């Protein structure tokens, strides 16, 4: 179901005969190849030729090659170069270190570094809590991964995970004003990951765990939250849960249903599905069935891990054991965080009137969004090329900003729910519709609203934690 998108954008420099209709012919050739034209600029105009830069979105590398072939089939046209714009953006990495103080003379250097810095070191040695005020610790997060569950790519290792972690760090800074740095670990051993993260923790005000496979991620998060005095947040779990709850708040407002009365089917019992389930239950959901690879999670029998045992004890009270398609019949809400193509159009048609479908598998959702929209009242995906993108970037920058500002040592369900409500409230009643249930990721008010809500939920008891 690959469609042209900015993730596969290319730039082509084309030499064309100097003709008044050259630009139109090139644009038509791009369209005929099925690409989306995003820019066309004449960079050089000579007596007999034109140099024209074309940018367009394609579906994949093979599609890009077809675009090039389509252009070269025009009389007198030759493609001089083709550039993958995504790879170009990543050249040299996406983040760097920028000093926040002037280092332009001997006096400033003496204060920023030796000998003056020694006085600051001794102040922190005497009172470790001062590290939050006198260093980057109070606004810096480590983005930690072992590369075992990266996006939809699976276990590709720490080096291959680095571009994602760099991107995460850039989003932290851009949207939340939080400095973040990738920490990609060359181990998938649970105990070693815990040991390393504890060892590096003194430099950071918080830890964001990212793309660590289940069920190992549950134990790593639990242990680190218990053993560190700084927040440890697994975005694949809690960030996804918060934005899903925010979107569901507004989707149910659109269809006039209440969370405590709807029947919810969740596909995916891993990190995201488990966290979504826990937060929905905490927020008041009462009828939830979760599906894993083996079918409906249900009480009775042996469970493969403590997380699955918790799901079995707290969901599917009727002990339903039928297939996913049977569970969807009459259901009000479907939330998918699993695999592409597991739900058919007929399955969506069998759901209750005014159904809500969140098909969040990326890049290919559980059901074709266009097919789902023929029957469901509200449809959301994890993709940017459909309405209602469920995107964690609406959560983690502001959430960590609130944690750091409040000095909280941990977070609670109350803080997660407060963040979800803050996001939902950014969509005003006048704006709310079936095609607009979450704010734009570029809404500058989202992160501050989330930060304020999290800090308020943390309460006055929160105080800057001692250095850990």
SULURQUI-V137701 format. One record per backbone hydrogen bond with DSSP energy under -0.5 kcal/mol. CO is the residue of the C=O (numbers start at 1). NH is the residue of the N-H. E is the energy in kcal/mol with one decimal. If there is no record, write none. Layout:
# SULURQUI-V137701
co-><CO | CO>
nh-><NH | NH>
e-><E | E>
This chain:
# SULURQUI-V137701
co-><5 | 5 | 6 | 8 | 9 | 9 | 10 | 11 | 12 | 12 | 13 | 13 | 14 | 14 | 15 | 16 | 17 | 19 | 21 | 22 | 23 | 24 | 25 | 26 | 27 | 28 | 29 | 30 | 31 | 35 | 36 | 39 | 41 | 41 | 44 | 44 | 48 | 49 | 50 | 50 | 51 | 51 | 52 | 52 | 53 | 54 | 55 | 55 | 56 | 57 | 58 | 60 | 61 | 62 | 63 | 64 | 65 | 66 | 67 | 68 | 69 | 71 | 74 | 78 | 78 | 81 | 83 | 83 | 84 | 85 | 86 | 87 | 88 | 90 | 105 | 106 | 107 | 108 | 109 | 110 | 113 | 115 | 116 | 116 | 117 | 118 | 119 | 120 | 121 | 122 | 123 | 127 | 128 | 129 | 130 | 130 | 131 | 132 | 135 | 136 | 137 | 139 | 140 | 140 | 141 | 141 | 142 | 142 | 143 | 144 | 145 | 147 | 147 | 149 | 150 | 150 | 154 | 154 | 157 | 158 | 159 | 161 | 161 | 162 | 163 | 164 | 165 | 166 | 167 | 168 | 169 | 170 | 171 | 171 | 172 | 172 | 173 | 179 | 181 | 183 | 183 | 185 | 188 | 189 | 190 | 191 | 192 | 193 | 194 | 195 | 196 | 197 | 200 | 201 | 205 | 206 | 207 | 207 | 208 | 209 | 209 | 211 | 211 | 213 | 215 | 215 | 216 | 217 | 218 | 219 | 220 | 221 | 222 | 223 | 224 | 231 | 233 | 233 | 234 | 234 | 234 | 235 | 237 | 238 | 239 | 240 | 241 | 242 | 243 | 244 | 245 | 246 | 247 | 248 | 249 | 250 | 251 | 252 | 252 | 258 | 258 | 259 | 262 | 262 | 263 | 263 | 264 | 265 | 266 | 266 | 267 | 270 | 271 | 272 | 273 | 274 | 275 | 276 | 277 | 278 | 279 | 280 | 280 | 281 | 286 | 287 | 288 | 289 | 290 | 291 | 292 | 295 | 305 | 306 | 307 | 308 | 309 | 310 | 311 | 312 | 316 | 323 | 324 | 325 | 326 | 328 | 331 | 332 | 333 | 334 | 335 | 335 | 336 | 339 | 344 | 345 | 346 | 348 | 350 | 352 | 355 | 355 | 356 | 357 | 357 | 358 | 358 | 359 | 363 | 365 | 366 | 368 | 369 | 370 | 371 | 372 | 372 | 378 | 380 | 381 | 383 | 388 | 388 | 389 | 391 | 392 | 392 | 395 | 396 | 397 | 398 | 399 | 400 | 401 | 402 | 403 | 403 | 408 | 412 | 413 | 414 | 415 | 416 | 417 | 418 | 419 | 420 | 421 | 422 | 423 | 424 | 426 | 428 | 428 | 433 | 435 | 436 | 440 | 442 | 443 | 444 | 445 | 446 | 447 | 448 | 449 | 450 | 451 | 452 | 453 | 454 | 455 | 459>
nh-><8 | 58 | 9 | 58 | 85 | 86 | 56 | 83 | 14 | 54 | 80 | 81 | 16 | 52 | 78 | 50 | 19 | 22 | 25 | 26 | 27 | 28 | 29 | 30 | 31 | 32 | 33 | 35 | 34 | 37 | 57 | 55 | 43 | 53 | 46 | 51 | 18 | 46 | 16 | 52 | 43 | 44 | 14 | 54 | 41 | 12 | 38 | 39 | 10 | 36 | 5 | 64 | 65 | 66 | 67 | 68 | 69 | 70 | 71 | 72 | 73 | 74 | 77 | 15 | 80 | 13 | 11 | 85 | 88 | 89 | 90 | 91 | 91 | 93 | 109 | 110 | 111 | 112 | 113 | 116 | 117 | 118 | 119 | 120 | 121 | 122 | 123 | 124 | 125 | 126 | 127 | 130 | 131 | 132 | 133 | 134 | 135 | 138 | 138 | 139 | 140 | 179 | 205 | 206 | 143 | 181 | 144 | 208 | 183 | 210 | 185 | 156 | 157 | 151 | 153 | 154 | 150 | 156 | 161 | 162 | 162 | 164 | 165 | 166 | 167 | 168 | 169 | 170 | 171 | 172 | 173 | 174 | 175 | 176 | 176 | 178 | 177 | 141 | 143 | 145 | 185 | 187 | 190 | 193 | 194 | 195 | 196 | 197 | 198 | 199 | 200 | 201 | 203 | 204 | 231 | 142 | 209 | 233 | 144 | 235 | 236 | 148 | 149 | 217 | 218 | 219 | 220 | 221 | 222 | 223 | 224 | 225 | 226 | 227 | 228 | 207 | 209 | 235 | 237 | 238 | 239 | 240 | 241 | 242 | 243 | 244 | 245 | 246 | 247 | 248 | 249 | 250 | 251 | 252 | 253 | 254 | 255 | 256 | 257 | 261 | 262 | 286 | 264 | 287 | 332 | 333 | 289 | 335 | 268 | 291 | 337 | 274 | 275 | 276 | 277 | 278 | 279 | 280 | 281 | 282 | 283 | 284 | 285 | 284 | 288 | 264 | 316 | 266 | 297 | 268 | 295 | 292 | 309 | 310 | 311 | 312 | 313 | 314 | 315 | 299 | 319 | 327 | 328 | 329 | 329 | 331 | 352 | 356 | 265 | 358 | 267 | 337 | 360 | 342 | 348 | 349 | 350 | 351 | 330 | 355 | 377 | 378 | 334 | 359 | 380 | 336 | 360 | 382 | 365 | 341 | 343 | 372 | 373 | 374 | 374 | 375 | 376 | 357 | 359 | 390 | 386 | 381 | 390 | 391 | 394 | 395 | 396 | 399 | 400 | 401 | 402 | 403 | 404 | 405 | 406 | 407 | 408 | 231 | 416 | 417 | 418 | 419 | 420 | 421 | 422 | 423 | 424 | 425 | 426 | 426 | 427 | 428 | 431 | 432 | 436 | 388 | 433 | 443 | 444 | 446 | 448 | 449 | 450 | 451 | 452 | 453 | 454 | 455 | 456 | 457 | 458 | 459 | 462>
e-><-1.9 | -0.6 | -1.3 | -1.3 | -2.0 | -0.7 | -2.1 | -2.9 | -0.6 | -3.0 | -2.8 | -1.2 | -0.6 | -2.9 | -2.3 | -2.9 | -1.1 | -1.8 | -2.1 | -2.3 | -2.4 | -2.2 | -1.9 | -2.1 | -2.3 | -2.6 | -1.3 | -1.8 | -1.7 | -0.7 | -2.6 | -2.4 | -0.7 | -3.0 | -0.5 | -2.7 | -1.2 | -2.7 | -2.7 | -0.6 | -2.4 | -1.5 | -3.0 | -0.5 | -2.5 | -3.1 | -2.8 | -1.7 | -2.6 | -2.2 | -2.0 | -2.2 | -2.0 | -1.6 | -2.0 | -2.0 | -2.2 | -2.4 | -2.0 | -2.2 | -1.0 | -1.6 | -1.8 | -3.1 | -0.7 | -2.0 | -2.5 | -0.8 | -2.0 | -1.7 | -1.2 | -0.7 | -0.9 | -2.6 | -2.2 | -2.2 | -1.3 | -2.9 | -2.4 | -2.3 | -2.2 | -1.5 | -1.4 | -0.8 | -2.3 | -2.3 | -1.7 | -2.0 | -2.4 | -1.9 | -1.8 | -2.5 | -1.9 | -1.3 | -0.6 | -2.6 | -1.2 | -0.6 | -0.7 | -2.3 | -1.2 | -2.3 | -3.0 | -0.9 | -0.5 | -2.0 | -0.9 | -3.3 | -3.1 | -2.7 | -2.9 | -1.0 | -2.1 | -0.6 | -3.2 | -0.8 | -2.5 | -1.3 | -1.2 | -0.8 | -0.8 | -0.7 | -1.9 | -2.8 | -2.0 | -2.4 | -2.4 | -2.4 | -2.2 | -2.4 | -1.9 | -2.7 | -2.5 | -0.6 | -1.8 | -1.7 | -1.3 | -2.5 | -2.6 | -2.0 | -0.7 | -1.3 | -0.5 | -2.5 | -2.3 | -2.4 | -2.7 | -2.6 | -2.2 | -1.8 | -1.8 | -1.1 | -1.8 | -2.1 | -0.7 | -2.0 | -0.7 | -2.9 | -2.3 | -1.5 | -0.5 | -0.8 | -1.7 | -1.8 | -1.1 | -1.1 | -2.2 | -2.4 | -2.5 | -2.5 | -2.3 | -2.7 | -1.8 | -2.3 | -1.9 | -2.7 | -2.2 | -0.9 | -1.1 | -2.5 | -0.5 | -1.6 | -2.0 | -2.5 | -2.2 | -2.0 | -2.4 | -2.5 | -2.4 | -2.5 | -2.6 | -1.6 | -2.7 | -2.7 | -1.3 | -2.0 | -1.8 | -1.0 | -2.2 | -1.5 | -1.3 | -0.6 | -0.6 | -0.6 | -1.7 | -2.1 | -2.2 | -2.6 | -0.7 | -3.1 | -3.0 | -2.5 | -2.0 | -2.7 | -2.2 | -2.5 | -2.4 | -2.7 | -2.4 | -2.2 | -2.0 | -0.5 | -2.8 | -1.1 | -0.6 | -2.8 | -3.1 | -3.0 | -3.3 | -3.4 | -1.4 | -2.7 | -2.0 | -2.1 | -2.1 | -2.4 | -1.7 | -1.4 | -1.5 | -0.5 | -1.9 | -1.9 | -1.9 | -0.8 | -0.5 | -2.1 | -2.5 | -2.6 | -2.6 | -3.3 | -2.6 | -0.5 | -2.1 | -0.8 | -1.7 | -2.4 | -1.5 | -1.5 | -2.2 | -0.6 | -1.8 | -1.6 | -2.5 | -0.6 | -2.5 | -3.5 | -0.9 | -0.6 | -0.6 | -1.6 | -2.2 | -2.6 | -2.4 | -0.6 | -1.0 | -1.9 | -3.1 | -2.8 | -2.5 | -3.1 | -0.6 | -1.3 | -0.5 | -1.0 | -1.8 | -2.6 | -1.7 | -2.7 | -2.4 | -1.8 | -2.3 | -2.2 | -3.0 | -2.5 | -2.0 | -1.0 | -1.4 | -0.6 | -2.0 | -2.9 | -2.1 | -2.1 | -2.1 | -2.4 | -2.2 | -2.1 | -2.6 | -2.5 | -0.6 | -1.2 | -1.6 | -0.8 | -0.7 | -2.2 | -1.6 | -0.6 | -1.3 | -1.8 | -0.6 | -1.5 | -0.6 | -1.8 | -2.8 | -2.9 | -2.5 | -2.2 | -2.7 | -2.6 | -2.3 | -2.3 | -1.9 | -1.1 | -1.5>
